[in-house]
Amino acid sequence: MIFRSPYPDIAISEQPLTEFVLQRAVELAQKPVLIEGLTDRIVTYGQLAEFIGRVAASLAARGFSKGDVLAIYSPNLPEYAIAFHAVATLGGVITTVNPSYTAEELAYQLNDAGAKYLVTIPELVTQALEAARQSKVEQVFVFGEADCATSFSVLLEGEGEVPSVQINPREDLIALLYSSGTTGMPKGVMHTHYTFLANFYQFKNCEPVNVQSCIEKFGEFTTVNQLF
């Protein structure tokens, strides 16, 4: 038996994720795209596109290329998105790391993912450096300033050309997102540019659930949780 969604089939764009995200960056150049809640720091669409290009150029100049892996060991902040999309622009792979991980847990993920570079924050640099020594990570960057790590601001100074990279959205990986490891060691879940876009379109095409109509159809004791 085939079960079908009540929603129409979704048409998914087949393009690299960052190209999709920045497709209206020129038009919306002065509009905020990222706002840091704790500081009210704002990054506009125009700035985001510029920063992504600068970091991508810097990474490429350092030998980072398609298929290479960069790990981000940090809580959310505007630079997170810049690093993510700079790597994606080069056809690289991002592996996101839980910022509550110990050095040992971080080292495991770095090795399992084959990370070439690691980006962290000053508060986590001690664990990051310890984990890097236990892996094949070539360089540790930090959002801000910290001893024994390269400031991410250095990458933002890049002025070279961003190399043109052929990306197959359906086949090329963009992220290795690790499971929680409930029944064993965490495992990297491979995501392509296409799967990220598919997830976006799933939400974009869904309308809010009409709870009242569902209650009328399934009974007054139906809970919201039972509708999903």
C-alpha positions as CSV (number, residue, x, y, z in Angstrom):
1,M,0.0,0.0,0.0
2,I,1.3,3.4,-0.9
3,F,0.7,6.3,1.5
4,R,0.8,9.8,-0.1
5,S,1.1,13.2,1.6
6,P,-1.9,15.5,1.5
7,Y,0.5,18.1,0.1
8,P,1.5,18.5,-3.5
9,D,4.7,17.0,-4.8
10,I,7.7,19.2,-4.2
11,A,9.8,20.5,-7.1
12,I,13.4,20.8,-5.7
13,S,15.9,23.2,-7.3
14,E,19.1,21.4,-8.4
15,Q,21.8,23.9,-7.7
16,P,24.7,24.3,-5.2
17,L,23.3,25.3,-1.8
18,T,25.3,28.6,-1.4
19,E,24.4,29.7,-4.9
20,F,20.7,29.2,-3.9
21,V,21.1,31.0,-0.6
22,L,22.8,34.0,-2.3
23,Q,20.7,34.2,-5.4
24,R,19.1,37.5,-4.3
25,A,22.1,38.9,-2.4
26,V,22.7,41.8,-4.8
27,E,19.0,42.8,-4.8
28,L,18.8,42.6,-1.0
29,A,22.4,43.8,-0.3
30,Q,21.4,46.3,2.4
31,K,18.9,44.0,4.1
32,P,19.9,42.1,7.3
33,V,20.4,38.4,6.8
34,L,22.0,37.5,10.2
35,I,21.3,39.1,13.5
36,E,23.2,38.0,16.6
37,G,20.6,38.1,19.4
38,L,23.1,38.6,22.3
39,T,24.9,41.6,20.7
40,D,22.4,42.8,18.0
41,R,25.3,42.5,15.6
42,I,24.0,42.5,12.0
43,V,25.3,41.0,8.8
44,T,23.6,42.1,5.6
45,Y,23.1,40.0,2.5
46,G,25.8,42.0,0.7
47,Q,28.3,41.5,3.5
48,L,27.5,37.8,3.8
49,A,28.2,37.3,0.1
50,E,31.5,39.3,0.3
51,F,32.7,37.5,3.5
52,I,31.9,34.1,2.0
53,G,33.9,35.0,-1.1
54,R,36.8,36.3,0.9
55,V,37.0,33.2,3.2
56,A,36.6,30.8,0.3
57,A,39.5,32.5,-1.6
58,S,41.7,32.3,1.6
59,L,40.9,28.7,2.1
60,A,41.6,27.9,-1.5
61,A,44.9,29.7,-1.3
62,R,45.8,27.5,1.7
63,G,45.2,24.3,-0.4
64,F,41.6,23.6,0.7
65,S,39.8,22.0,-2.2
66,K,36.8,20.0,-3.3
67,G,36.1,17.0,-0.9
68,D,38.2,18.4,1.9
69,V,36.6,18.6,5.4
70,L,36.4,21.5,7.8
71,A,35.1,21.0,11.3
72,I,33.2,23.7,13.2
73,Y,33.4,23.3,17.0
74,S,31.4,26.3,18.1
75,P,28.0,27.6,19.2
76,N,25.9,29.6,16.8
77,L,27.2,33.0,15.7
78,P,27.4,34.9,12.4
79,E,30.8,33.6,11.5
80,Y,29.5,30.1,11.6
81,A,27.4,30.7,8.5
82,I,30.2,32.4,6.7
83,A,32.6,29.5,7.3
84,F,29.9,26.9,6.4
85,H,29.1,28.6,3.0
86,A,32.8,29.4,2.2
87,V,33.5,25.7,2.5
88,A,30.4,24.7,0.5
89,T,31.5,27.2,-2.3
90,L,34.7,25.2,-2.7
91,G,32.9,21.9,-2.9
92,G,34.2,21.0,0.6
93,V,32.4,19.3,3.4
94,I,31.5,20.7,6.8
95,T,31.3,18.5,9.9
96,T,29.5,20.3,12.7
97,V,30.6,19.4,16.3
98,N,28.6,19.7,19.5
99,P,30.3,22.5,21.4
100,S,29.8,20.6,24.7
101,Y,32.1,17.8,23.4
102,T,35.2,16.9,25.4
103,A,38.6,16.8,23.6
104,E,38.4,13.1,23.3
105,E,34.9,13.2,21.7
106,L,36.0,15.9,19.4
107,A,39.2,14.0,18.4
108,Y,37.0,10.9,17.5
109,Q,34.9,13.0,15.1
110,L,37.8,14.8,13.6
111,N,39.4,11.4,12.8
112,D,36.3,9.8,11.6
113,A,35.4,12.7,9.3
114,G,39.0,13.1,8.1
115,A,38.9,16.8,9.0
116,K,41.7,19.0,7.5
117,Y,40.9,22.2,9.4
118,L,39.1,23.0,12.6
119,V,37.4,26.2,13.6
120,T,36.4,27.0,17.2
121,I,35.9,29.8,19.7
122,P,38.4,31.1,22.3
123,E,36.5,29.4,25.2
124,L,37.0,26.0,23.5
125,V,40.5,26.4,22.1
126,T,42.2,24.3,24.7
127,Q,40.0,21.3,23.9
128,A,40.3,22.0,20.2
129,L,44.1,22.1,20.2
130,E,44.3,18.9,22.3
131,A,41.9,17.1,19.9
132,A,43.8,18.4,16.9
133,R,47.0,16.9,18.2
134,Q,45.2,13.5,18.2
135,S,44.1,13.9,14.6
136,K,45.3,14.9,11.2
137,V,44.0,18.4,11.4
138,E,46.5,20.7,9.8
139,Q,45.5,24.1,11.3
140,V,43.1,25.4,14.0
141,F,41.3,28.6,13.5
142,V,39.4,30.6,16.1
143,F,36.5,33.0,15.8
144,G,38.2,35.9,17.7
145,E,41.7,35.7,19.2
146,A,43.5,32.9,21.1
147,D,47.0,31.7,21.7
148,C,48.3,28.9,19.4
149,A,45.4,29.3,16.9
150,T,45.0,31.4,13.8
151,S,42.3,34.1,14.0
152,F,39.4,33.6,11.6
153,S,39.8,37.3,10.7
154,V,42.9,36.3,8.7
155,L,40.6,34.4,6.3
156,L,38.3,37.4,6.0
157,E,41.3,39.3,4.4
158,G,41.3,37.1,1.3
159,E,41.2,39.1,-1.9
160,G,42.1,36.4,-4.4
161,E,39.8,34.7,-7.0
162,V,37.5,32.0,-5.8
163,P,38.2,29.0,-8.0
164,S,35.3,27.7,-10.1
165,V,34.2,24.3,-8.8
166,Q,31.9,21.9,-10.5
167,I,29.3,20.7,-8.0
168,N,26.8,17.9,-8.6
169,P,24.0,18.8,-6.1
170,R,22.7,15.2,-6.0
171,E,26.1,13.6,-5.5
172,D,28.5,15.9,-3.9
173,L,28.5,16.1,-0.1
174,I,28.2,19.4,1.8
175,A,27.9,18.1,5.4
176,L,28.7,15.3,7.7
177,L,26.3,15.6,10.6
178,Y,26.9,13.2,13.4
179,S,24.4,11.2,15.3
180,S,24.1,11.3,19.1
181,G,25.7,7.9,19.5
182,T,22.8,6.5,21.6
183,T,23.4,2.9,20.6
184,G,27.2,3.1,19.9
185,M,29.7,5.6,18.7
186,P,28.4,8.7,16.8
187,K,28.1,8.1,13.0
188,G,28.4,10.7,10.3
189,V,25.3,11.1,8.2
190,M,26.2,12.2,4.7
191,H,24.2,15.1,3.3
192,T,24.4,16.5,-0.3
193,H,23.5,20.0,-1.5
194,Y,20.3,18.4,-2.8
195,T,19.2,17.0,0.5
196,F,19.7,20.4,2.2
197,L,17.5,22.0,-0.5
198,A,14.9,19.3,-0.2
199,N,14.6,20.0,3.5
200,F,14.1,23.7,2.7
201,Y,11.4,23.0,0.2
202,Q,9.6,20.6,2.5
203,F,9.0,23.5,5.0
204,K,8.4,26.1,2.3
205,N,5.6,24.1,0.8
206,C,3.8,23.1,4.0
207,E,0.8,25.1,5.2
208,P,0.0,25.3,8.9
209,V,-2.0,22.3,10.1
210,N,-5.7,23.1,10.5
211,V,-6.1,21.5,13.9
212,Q,-9.8,22.1,14.1
213,S,-10.5,20.3,10.8
214,C,-8.3,17.4,12.0
215,I,-10.2,17.1,15.2
216,E,-13.5,17.0,13.3
217,K,-12.1,14.3,11.0
218,F,-10.3,12.1,13.6
219,G,-12.2,12.8,16.8
220,E,-12.2,15.4,19.6
221,F,-9.7,13.6,21.7
222,T,-7.0,13.8,19.0
223,T,-3.9,15.6,20.3
224,V,-1.7,17.8,18.2
225,N,1.2,15.3,18.6
226,Q,-1.0,12.6,17.0
227,L,-1.4,14.6,13.9
228,F,2.3,14.3,12.9
